[in-house]
Amino acid sequence: KWYPTDTELLENYLSPGSVVISGLGNLYIVLVFLASRMVQKWYHANNRQKELQQTELQQQMEDAVIKVQPPMLLYAIDQIDNMVEQSSSEVTRAIALTSELLSDVMIYNEKKQQLFSKEIELVKKLVTLVSLFRKSKPDVEFFISGDPGQIHLPPMILFTLIDLIFRKFESTQQIPELNIEASGYSDMITVQVLYSGDRKQDETSDECLQTIQQLGAFYGNSVSLTLESHSYGCSVIIMNKEPESANTLHTTPGAFNMV
């Protein structure tokens, strides 16, 4: 807020809430603008044939989730609101990193050649942001074999999965340990989700299945998703779908396969 010359300043005009309000407002403006554009498209779609409308709306939803990551943005805004209320000294940094991450995600999706190595950098930046929100760094390890440029999976699929996991555990004290293995040799990604020892296997299996079903709702038409359940957690395996595969969910002992 600008104060004219000779204006008496408020006692708390340098509080974290006052300092960051313009930055937080910018995030809200971006979100409202994106939401308005989507509502406009949905409104015009109502005048089209029902079948065409459903197909187009589904594609718009997929595009919005992939290109803008609105759930991640909403989660970040909620967390920043909490930090402002707590007068956290990290508020300004959190706003800057959220804005930077949103910008990087949108720029990445505008590129014709979307290298997987860049998506890994986006995931690492997301881990850093979540570390600020939770005041502790999630245990996330990356193992890359071969040339990551040879990984040709749909853009943002790894980012979306990690974001789903982080938001699923936003209200818990501990996020599961994540081991991310990406292979340029086999063109696939494996994410191990390792829970703490005090959780029941049935609970971990259900949570893993719910997560992979959410991911499949966005990417199921283009990838094969396999879930392997273990006593310590689960493994999510992401591969390109074979042309003759159908959209079904197969279950076998210890594993689920969504192709």
C-alpha positions in Angstrom: 0.0 0.0 0.0 1.3 3.5 -0.9 1.2 6.2 1.7 1.1 9.9 0.6 3.7 12.3 2.1 2.9 13.4 5.7 0.5 10.5 6.1 0.6 8.8 9.5 1.7 5.2 9.1 -0.1 2.3 10.7 1.7 0.6 13.5 1.9 -2.8 11.7 2.3 -1.6 8.1 5.4 -3.8 7.7 3.8 -7.0 9.0 4.2 -10.1 6.8 0.5 -9.9 5.8 0.8 -6.3 4.6 4.1 -6.9 2.8 2.9 -9.9 0.8 -0.7 -8.9 0.1 0.2 -7.6 -3.4 2.0 -10.8 -4.3 -0.8 -13.0 -2.9 -3.3 -10.8 -4.8 -1.4 -11.6 -8.0 -1.8 -15.3 -7.5 -5.6 -14.8 -6.9 -5.8 -12.8 -10.1 -4.2 -15.5 -12.1 -6.5 -18.2 -10.6 -9.6 -16.1 -11.2 -8.6 -15.4 -14.8 -8.0 -19.1 -15.6 -11.3 -20.0 -13.9 -13.1 -17.4 -15.9 -11.7 -18.6 -19.2 -12.8 -22.2 -18.4 -16.3 -21.1 -17.4 -16.6 -19.1 -20.7 -15.6 -22.2 -22.7 -18.1 -24.4 -20.7 -20.9 -21.9 -21.3 -20.4 -21.9 -25.1 -20.1 -25.7 -25.1 -23.7 -25.9 -23.8 -24.9 -24.8 -27.2 -23.3 -27.8 -28.9 -24.4 -31.4 -29.3 -24.3 -33.3 -26.1 -21.8 -35.9 -27.2 -19.5 -33.3 -28.6 -19.9 -31.3 -25.5 -18.9 -34.1 -23.2 -15.8 -35.0 -25.3 -14.7 -31.4 -25.4 -15.2 -30.7 -21.7 -13.2 -33.8 -20.8 -10.4 -32.6 -23.0 -10.6 -29.2 -21.5 -10.4 -30.7 -18.0 -7.3 -32.8 -19.0 -5.7 -29.8 -20.6 -6.3 -27.6 -17.6 -4.9 -30.1 -15.1 -1.8 -30.8 -17.3 -1.0 -27.3 -18.4 -2.0 -25.2 -15.4 -2.1 -27.7 -12.5 -5.0 -25.8 -10.7 -5.2 -28.3 -7.8 -1.5 -27.5 -7.0 -2.2 -23.8 -7.3 -5.2 -23.9 -5.0 -3.3 -26.0 -2.5 -0.4 -23.4 -2.6 -2.8 -20.5 -2.1 -4.4 -22.2 0.9 -1.0 -22.9 2.5 0.2 -19.3 1.8 -3.0 -18.0 3.5 -2.1 -20.1 6.6 1.4 -18.8 6.6 0.1 -15.2 6.5 -2.2 -15.8 9.4 0.8 -17.3 11.3 3.0 -14.3 10.3 5.6 -16.7 9.0 8.9 -15.2 7.9 8.9 -17.5 4.8 5.7 -16.1 3.3 7.4 -13.9 0.8 9.7 -16.8 -0.3 6.7 -19.1 -0.6 4.8 -16.6 -2.8 7.8 -16.1 -5.0 8.4 -19.8 -5.5 4.7 -20.5 -6.2 4.7 -17.8 -8.8 7.9 -19.1 -10.3 6.7 -22.7 -10.4 3.4 -21.7 -12.0 5.3 -19.7 -14.6 7.7 -22.6 -15.3 4.8 -25.1 -15.7 3.0 -22.9 -18.2 6.2 -22.2 -20.2 7.1 -25.9 -20.2 3.7 -26.8 -21.7 4.1 -24.2 -24.4 7.2 -25.8 -25.8 7.0 -28.1 -28.8 9.7 -30.4 -27.4 9.1 -31.1 -23.7 12.1 -32.8 -22.3 11.6 -35.1 -19.3 14.7 -33.7 -17.6 12.9 -30.3 -17.4 9.9 -32.0 -15.8 12.2 -33.5 -13.1 13.3 -30.0 -12.3 9.7 -28.9 -11.9 9.1 -31.8 -9.5 12.2 -30.8 -7.5 10.9 -27.3 -7.3 7.5 -28.6 -6.1 9.4 -30.6 -3.4 11.1 -27.3 -2.3 7.8 -25.5 -2.2 6.1 -28.2 -0.1 9.1 -28.1 2.2 8.3 -24.5 3.0 4.7 -25.2 3.6 5.3 -28.2 5.9 8.5 -26.8 7.5 10.2 -30.1 6.8 11.5 -31.5 3.5 9.8 -34.6 2.1 12.1 -37.5 1.6 12.2 -37.8 -2.2 15.0 -39.5 -4.1 15.6 -39.5 -7.9 17.2 -42.4 -9.8 17.7 -41.7 -13.5 19.1 -44.3 -15.9 20.0 -43.8 -19.5 19.1 -40.7 -21.5 16.0 -38.9 -20.0 15.5 -37.5 -23.4 14.4 -41.0 -24.5 11.4 -40.9 -22.0 8.4 -40.1 -24.2 5.5 -40.2 -21.7 2.7 -37.6 -21.6 3.9 -34.2 -20.3 3.5 -33.5 -16.6 2.4 -37.1 -15.7 5.2 -37.4 -13.1 4.5 -33.9 -11.7 0.8 -34.7 -11.5 1.4 -38.0 -9.6 3.8 -36.4 -7.1 1.4 -33.5 -6.6 -1.5 -35.9 -6.0 0.6 -37.7 -3.3 1.6 -34.5 -1.6 -1.9 -33.1 -1.4 -3.3 -36.5 -0.3 -1.1 -36.2 2.9 -1.3 -32.4 3.4 -3.1 -32.8 6.8 -0.9 -35.6 8.1 2.4 -35.2 10.0 4.4 -37.3 7.7 4.5 -37.7 3.9 5.5 -41.2 2.6 9.1 -41.5 1.3 9.2 -41.4 -2.5 11.7 -43.1 -4.7 11.4 -42.0 -8.3 13.1 -44.2 -10.9 13.1 -43.0 -14.5 14.6 -45.1 -17.3 15.5 -43.8 -20.7 16.3 -47.4 -21.7 12.8 -48.8 -21.1 10.8 -45.5 -21.5 9.1 -45.9 -18.1 8.8 -44.4 -14.7 8.5 -46.2 -11.4 7.5 -44.4 -8.2 7.9 -46.3 -4.9 5.7 -45.0 -2.1 7.1 -46.1 1.2 4.9 -45.7 4.2 5.9 -45.7 7.9 5.7 -49.0 9.7 2.6 -48.1 11.8 0.2 -48.2 8.9 -1.9 -51.2 8.0 -1.3 -52.8 4.6 -5.0 -52.6 3.7 -4.9 -48.8 4.3 -1.8 -48.3 2.2 -3.2 -50.5 -0.6 -6.5 -48.5 -0.7 -4.6 -45.1 -0.7 -2.3 -46.3 -3.5 -5.3 -47.5 -5.5 -7.2 -44.2 -5.1 -4.1 -42.3 -6.2 -3.6 -44.4 -9.4 -7.3 -44.1 -10.2 -7.1 -40.3 -10.0 -4.0 -40.3 -12.2 -5.8 -42.7 -14.6 -8.7 -40.3 -14.9 -6.4 -37.8 -16.5 -4.0 -40.0 -18.5 -5.6 -43.4 -18.8 -6.2 -43.0 -22.5 -2.5 -42.7 -23.3 -0.6 -44.7 -20.7 -0.5 -48.0 -18.9 -0.6 -47.7 -15.1 0.4 -50.6 -13.0 0.1 -50.7 -9.2 2.2 -53.2 -7.2 1.2 -53.4 -3.5 3.8 -54.3 -0.9 3.8 -54.6 2.9 5.8 -51.3 3.0 3.7 -49.4 0.6 3.3 -49.6 -3.2 5.0 -49.0 -6.5 3.4 -47.1 -9.4 4.7 -48.1 -12.8 4.0 -45.7 -15.8 4.5 -46.9 -19.4 3.2 -45.9 -22.8 0.1 -47.9 -23.7 0.2 -50.6 -26.3 -2.0 -49.7 -29.3 -4.3 -52.7 -28.8 -4.8 -52.2 -25.1 -8.2 -51.4 -23.7 -9.3 -49.1 -20.8 -9.8 -51.8 -18.1 -8.5 -52.3 -14.6 -7.1 -55.8 -14.0 -6.3 -57.1 -10.5 -3.9 -59.8 -9.6 -2.4 -60.8 -6.2 -0.3 -57.8 -5.1 -0.8 -55.8 -8.2 -3.3 -53.7 -10.1 -2.9 -52.9 -13.8 -4.8 -50.0 -15.4 -4.3 -50.1 -19.2 
